[in-house]
């Protein structure tokens, strides 16, 4: 078995969760069937879609053994497994479809990085399905494991609800070329749907960055730093989830696997182009967010400079005034100005003249 892994590590935003759950594997031998991820109690759901050009069947399965009826059929079978918290179900499927123990271990480890692994008779792909929560402004992730062997494609999902319903409808209504293509085209379609939803996530993030940029320019405050840092974390997470996919798709187009037909290669290259666009957008957004932090710091510094300038001008104006009133506030008996009839008005004229002169000087120097 050889693999073409990516260059990053995809994970959920709260990385400390993985640190705790992955500790369950410490000291166990390779291939140990231990679920690493969110613990659940509900039953694992199995659904199979079997089709060819003239036939379509969709059925929910109550047991793993019912999937055996579709294993050796010449038609295309898509078996979807929702829920990985029951290792016994995954192990039984692995035994029935000849899935290597190390691949089964990776399926149950829901913090895997995107990667692809080839054997002589199968292809195993790990991707991450991303969604954006508009209320919490966070990107959530779900591991999707895709196993293809012969005419069968098995997808393993962590939780119910996915983005594959449009594909199910196209298969049922015979829209497009999926019903007349092989399992490799089905696998391509699944990957393409996952990648397409990355653009939806990035659009939402782009809108939030634009809103954040307006707030930073118009009304910067201390809460902006928290928002900027949170956005930086989300983009780092996105980068880890998307960067490895470039090598995954590239490996599928380069490796001469008998499971991938020549007619599917152009479609995989199209997915590769989409991944490159996603990576470019992520990098652009990272640069923009880093620039926002610089803009915020500059705005705060400029505001502080303006405040200090005003206070300095006020203090400078009052320095000569303080000097004058200090002089005439002394208790010396011999001060001729105190006996002048016009001494008090004259002092006011001197002080007002000093204020006007300094303001005119500041304006000429463009300090105001």
C-alpha positions as CSV (number, residue, x, y, z in Angstrom):
1,X,0.0,0.0,0.0
2,X,1.3,3.4,-0.9
3,X,-0.1,6.8,-0.1
4,X,-0.1,10.3,-1.4
5,X,-0.8,12.4,1.7
6,X,-1.2,16.2,1.9
7,X,1.0,18.7,3.6
8,X,-1.3,19.8,6.4
9,X,-3.4,18.5,9.3
10,X,-7.1,19.1,9.2
11,X,-9.0,19.3,12.4
12,X,-11.9,21.0,14.1
13,X,-11.4,24.5,15.4
14,X,-11.1,23.4,19.0
15,X,-7.9,21.4,18.7
16,X,-7.7,20.5,22.4
17,X,-10.6,18.1,21.9
18,X,-8.4,16.0,19.6
19,X,-5.6,16.0,22.2
20,X,-8.0,14.4,24.7
21,X,-9.7,11.9,22.5
22,X,-6.6,10.7,20.6
23,X,-5.1,9.7,23.9
24,X,-7.4,6.6,23.8
25,X,-5.1,5.2,21.2
26,X,-1.9,5.5,23.2
27,X,-0.2,2.1,23.7
28,X,-2.6,0.2,21.4
29,X,-1.3,-1.9,18.5
30,X,-1.7,-0.6,14.9
31,X,-5.1,-1.3,13.4
32,X,-6.9,-1.1,16.8
33,X,-10.6,-0.3,16.2
34,X,-11.1,2.7,18.6
35,X,-13.4,5.6,17.7
36,X,-11.7,9.0,18.1
37,X,-14.3,11.7,17.9
38,X,-17.6,12.8,19.2
39,X,-19.3,10.1,21.3
40,X,-22.9,9.2,20.5
41,X,-25.5,6.7,21.6
42,X,-27.8,6.6,18.6
43,X,-27.7,3.7,16.1
44,X,-25.5,3.9,13.0
45,X,-27.5,4.5,9.9
46,X,-26.9,2.6,6.6
47,X,-28.3,3.6,3.2
48,X,-27.5,2.1,-0.1
49,X,-28.2,3.5,-3.6
50,X,-27.9,0.9,-6.4
51,X,-28.2,2.0,-10.0
52,X,-27.2,1.7,-13.6
53,X,-28.4,3.3,-16.8
54,X,-31.8,1.6,-16.6
55,X,-32.2,0.9,-12.9
56,X,-32.3,2.9,-9.6
57,X,-32.9,1.7,-6.1
58,X,-32.6,3.5,-2.8
59,X,-33.0,1.6,0.4
60,X,-32.2,2.0,4.1
61,X,-30.5,-1.0,5.7
62,X,-31.3,-2.3,9.1
63,X,-28.2,-4.5,9.4
64,X,-24.7,-4.6,7.8
65,X,-25.4,-8.1,6.4
66,X,-28.1,-6.6,4.0
67,X,-25.3,-4.7,2.2
68,X,-23.8,-8.0,1.0
69,X,-26.7,-8.4,-1.5
70,X,-25.2,-5.4,-3.4
71,X,-21.5,-6.2,-3.1
72,X,-21.1,-8.4,-6.1
73,X,-23.7,-6.8,-8.4
74,X,-22.5,-5.4,-11.7
75,X,-24.5,-2.3,-11.1
76,X,-23.0,0.7,-9.2
77,X,-23.6,0.7,-5.4
78,X,-23.2,3.6,-3.1
79,X,-23.3,2.6,0.5
80,X,-23.5,5.6,3.0
81,X,-22.6,5.0,6.6
82,X,-23.8,7.7,9.0
83,X,-22.1,7.5,12.4
84,X,-18.7,6.1,13.3
85,X,-19.2,5.7,17.1
86,X,-19.8,2.0,16.7
87,X,-16.6,0.3,15.7
88,X,-18.3,-3.1,15.3
89,X,-20.3,-1.8,12.3
90,X,-17.2,-0.4,10.6
91,X,-15.2,-3.6,11.4
92,X,-18.0,-5.8,9.9
93,X,-18.1,-3.7,6.7
94,X,-14.3,-3.9,6.5
95,X,-14.4,-7.7,6.6
96,X,-17.1,-7.9,4.0
97,X,-15.5,-5.5,1.5
98,X,-11.9,-6.3,2.2
99,X,-10.9,-3.0,3.7
100,X,-7.4,-3.0,5.3
101,X,-7.3,-2.8,9.1
102,X,-5.2,0.4,9.0
103,X,-7.7,2.0,6.7
104,X,-10.5,1.0,9.2
105,X,-8.4,2.6,11.9
106,X,-8.2,5.8,9.9
107,X,-11.9,5.8,9.3
108,X,-12.6,5.8,13.0
109,X,-10.0,8.5,13.7
110,X,-12.1,11.5,12.8
111,X,-9.2,14.0,13.0
112,X,-7.4,12.7,9.9
113,X,-5.8,15.0,7.4
114,X,-7.0,14.9,3.8
115,X,-5.2,12.1,2.0
116,X,-5.5,9.4,-0.6
117,X,-4.2,5.8,-0.3
118,X,-4.1,3.2,-3.1
119,X,-4.1,-0.5,-3.1
120,X,-4.3,-2.9,-6.1
121,X,-8.0,-3.2,-5.7
122,X,-9.2,-0.1,-3.9
123,X,-8.8,3.6,-3.3
124,X,-9.3,5.3,0.1
125,X,-9.8,9.1,0.3
126,X,-10.2,11.3,3.3
127,X,-11.7,14.8,3.0
128,X,-13.3,17.3,5.3
129,X,-16.8,18.6,4.7
130,X,-16.9,22.2,5.9
131,X,-19.9,24.4,7.0
132,X,-20.1,28.0,8.3
133,X,-22.2,28.8,11.3
134,X,-23.6,32.3,10.8
135,X,-24.5,32.7,14.4
136,X,-21.2,31.7,16.0
137,X,-19.1,32.8,13.0
138,X,-17.2,29.5,13.2
139,X,-16.3,26.9,10.6
140,X,-17.3,23.4,11.6
141,X,-15.8,20.3,10.0
142,X,-16.8,16.7,9.5
143,X,-14.5,14.0,8.2
144,X,-15.8,12.2,5.1
145,X,-14.0,8.9,4.3
146,X,-14.5,7.5,0.8
147,X,-13.7,3.9,0.0
148,X,-13.9,2.7,-3.6
149,X,-13.5,-0.9,-4.8
150,X,-14.8,-2.4,-8.0
151,X,-18.4,-1.1,-8.5
152,X,-18.9,-0.1,-4.9
153,X,-18.3,3.3,-3.2
154,X,-18.7,3.5,0.5
155,X,-18.8,6.9,2.3
156,X,-18.4,7.1,6.1
157,X,-19.8,10.2,7.8
158,X,-19.6,11.3,11.4
159,X,-23.1,12.7,11.7
160,X,-26.4,12.9,9.8
161,X,-27.2,15.6,7.3
162,X,-24.9,16.2,4.4
163,X,-24.5,18.1,1.1
164,X,-25.1,15.1,-1.1
165,X,-28.9,15.4,-1.6
166,X,-28.6,17.1,-5.0
167,X,-26.5,14.1,-6.2
168,X,-29.1,11.6,-4.9
169,X,-31.8,13.5,-6.7
170,X,-29.8,13.6,-10.0
171,X,-29.3,9.8,-9.7
172,X,-32.9,9.2,-9.0
173,X,-34.1,11.4,-11.9
174,X,-31.3,10.4,-14.2
175,X,-29.9,13.9,-14.7
176,X,-26.4,14.2,-16.1
177,X,-24.1,11.3,-16.9
178,X,-23.8,9.7,-13.5
179,X,-26.2,6.8,-14.2
180,X,-24.1,5.9,-17.3
181,X,-20.7,6.1,-15.6
182,X,-18.7,4.0,-13.3
183,X,-17.9,4.1,-9.6
184,X,-15.0,6.4,-10.2
185,X,-17.3,9.1,-11.6
186,X,-19.5,8.7,-8.5
187,X,-16.5,9.2,-6.3
188,X,-15.5,12.3,-8.4
189,X,-19.0,13.7,-8.0
190,X,-18.9,13.3,-4.2
191,X,-15.5,15.1,-4.0
192,X,-16.7,17.8,-6.3
193,X,-19.7,18.5,-4.1
194,X,-17.5,18.8,-1.0
195,X,-15.1,21.2,-2.8
196,X,-17.9,23.3,-4.2
197,X,-19.2,23.9,-0.7
198,X,-15.8,25.3,0.3
199,X,-16.7,28.3,-1.9
200,X,-19.9,28.8,0.0
201,X,-17.9,28.9,3.3
202,X,-15.4,31.3,1.8
203,X,-18.1,33.6,0.5
204,X,-19.5,33.8,4.1
205,X,-16.1,34.5,5.5
206,X,-15.4,37.1,2.8
207,X,-18.6,39.0,3.8
208,X,-17.6,38.9,7.4
209,X,-14.1,40.2,6.5
210,X,-15.7,43.1,4.6
211,X,-17.9,43.9,7.6
212,X,-15.0,43.7,9.9
213,X,-12.9,46.0,7.6
214,X,-15.6,48.7,7.7
215,X,-15.8,48.5,11.5
216,X,-12.1,48.7,11.9
217,X,-11.9,51.8,9.7
218,X,-15.0,53.6,11.1
219,X,-15.1,52.6,14.7
220,X,-12.1,50.7,16.0
221,X,-12.4,49.4,19.6
222,X,-10.8,46.7,21.7
223,X,-13.4,44.1,20.6
224,X,-12.0,44.2,17.1
225,X,-8.8,42.4,18.2
226,X,-10.8,39.4,19.4
227,X,-12.8,39.3,16.1
228,X,-9.6,39.6,14.1
229,X,-7.9,36.8,16.0
230,X,-10.9,34.6,15.8
231,X,-11.0,35.1,12.0
232,X,-7.3,34.3,11.8
233,X,-7.9,31.0,13.6
234,X,-10.7,30.1,11.3
235,X,-8.6,30.8,8.2
236,X,-5.7,28.7,9.6
237,X,-8.1,25.9,10.1
238,X,-9.4,26.3,6.5
239,X,-5.9,26.2,5.2
240,X,-5.2,23.0,7.0
241,X,-8.3,21.5,5.6
242,X,-7.8,22.6,2.0
243,X,-4.0,22.6,1.3
244,X,-3.6,18.8,1.4
245,X,-6.4,18.3,-1.1
246,X,-4.2,19.6,-3.8
247,X,-1.9,16.6,-3.4
248,X,-4.9,14.3,-3.0
249,X,-6.5,15.2,-6.3
250,X,-3.1,15.4,-8.0
251,X,-2.4,11.9,-6.8
252,X,-5.7,10.6,-8.3
253,X,-4.8,12.1,-11.7
254,X,-1.2,10.8,-11.7
255,X,-1.6,7.3,-10.3
256,X,-2.4,4.8,-13.0
257,X,-5.1,3.0,-10.9
258,X,-7.3,0.6,-12.9
259,X,-10.2,1.9,-10.8
260,X,-10.0,5.3,-12.4
261,X,-10.9,5.5,-16.1
262,X,-9.3,7.9,-18.6
263,X,-12.6,9.6,-19.1
264,X,-12.8,10.6,-15.4
265,X,-9.3,12.3,-15.4
266,X,-10.5,15.6,-16.9
267,X,-13.2,15.9,-14.3
268,X,-10.6,15.3,-11.5
269,X,-8.4,18.0,-13.0
270,X,-11.4,20.3,-12.9
271,X,-11.7,19.6,-9.1
272,X,-7.9,20.3,-8.8
273,X,-8.5,23.7,-10.4
274,X,-11.2,24.4,-7.9
275,X,-9.0,23.4,-5.0
276,X,-6.3,25.8,-6.3
277,X,-8.9,28.6,-6.4
278,X,-10.0,27.8,-2.9
279,X,-6.4,27.8,-1.6
280,X,-5.8,31.2,-3.4
281,X,-8.9,32.6,-1.7
282,X,-7.8,31.3,1.7
283,X,-4.4,32.9,1.3
284,X,-5.9,36.2,0.1
285,X,-8.2,36.3,3.1
286,X,-5.3,35.5,5.5
287,X,-3.4,38.5,4.1
288,X,-6.5,40.7,4.4
289,X,-7.1,39.7,8.0
290,X,-3.4,40.3,8.9
291,X,-3.7,43.7,7.2
292,X,-6.8,44.4,9.3
293,X,-4.8,43.9,12.4
294,X,-2.2,46.4,11.2
295,X,-5.0,48.8,10.2
296,X,-6.6,48.5,13.7
297,X,-3.3,49.2,15.4
298,X,-2.6,52.1,13.2
299,X,-6.1,53.5,13.8
300,X,-5.7,53.2,17.5
301,X,-2.3,54.8,17.4
302,X,-3.6,57.6,15.2
303,X,-6.5,58.2,17.6
304,X,-4.2,58.3,20.5
305,X,-1.9,60.7,18.6
306,X,-4.9,63.0,18.0
307,X,-5.9,62.9,21.6
308,X,-2.3,63.7,22.7
309,X,-2.1,66.5,20.2
310,X,-5.2,68.2,21.5
311,X,-4.1,67.8,25.1
312,X,-0.6,69.1,24.3
313,X,-2.1,72.2,22.6
314,X,-4.3,72.9,25.5
315,X,-1.4,72.4,27.9
316,X,0.9,74.6,25.7
317,X,-1.7,77.4,25.6
318,X,-2.1,77.4,29.4
319,X,1.6,77.5,30.1
320,X,2.0,81.3,29.5
321,X,-1.4,82.0,31.1
322,X,-0.3,80.1,34.2
323,X,2.9,82.0,34.2
324,X,1.1,85.4,34.1
325,X,-1.5,84.6,36.8
326,X,1.3,83.0,38.9
327,X,3.3,86.2,38.7
328,X,0.4,88.5,39.7
329,X,-0.7,86.0,42.3
330,X,2.5,86.6,44.4
331,X,2.1,88.4,47.6
332,X,4.8,91.1,47.1
333,X,3.7,94.6,48.3
334,X,5.7,96.5,45.7
335,X,4.0,95.5,42.4
336,X,3.1,98.7,40.5
337,X,0.7,96.9,38.1
338,X,-1.6,96.1,41.0
339,X,-2.4,99.7,41.5
340,X,-3.1,100.5,37.8
341,X,-6.6,101.3,36.9
342,X,-6.3,99.3,33.7
343,X,-4.1,96.6,35.0
344,X,-6.7,93.9,35.1
345,X,-8.1,94.5,31.6
346,X,-4.6,94.8,30.3
347,X,-3.7,91.4,31.7
348,X,-6.7,89.8,30.0
349,X,-5.7,91.4,26.7
350,X,-2.2,90.0,27.1
351,X,-3.5,86.5,27.8
352,X,-6.0,86.6,24.9
353,X,-3.3,87.9,22.6
354,X,-1.0,85.1,23.7
355,X,-3.7,82.5,23.0
356,X,-4.5,83.8,19.5
357,X,-0.8,84.1,18.6
358,X,-0.1,80.5,19.6
359,X,-3.2,79.2,17.7
360,X,-2.1,81.1,14.6
361,X,1.4,79.8,15.0
362,X,0.2,76.2,15.3
363,X,-2.0,76.5,12.2
364,X,0.8,78.0,10.2
365,X,2.9,75.0,11.2
366,X,0.0,72.7,10.3
367,X,-0.2,71.2,13.8
368,X,-3.9,71.9,13.8
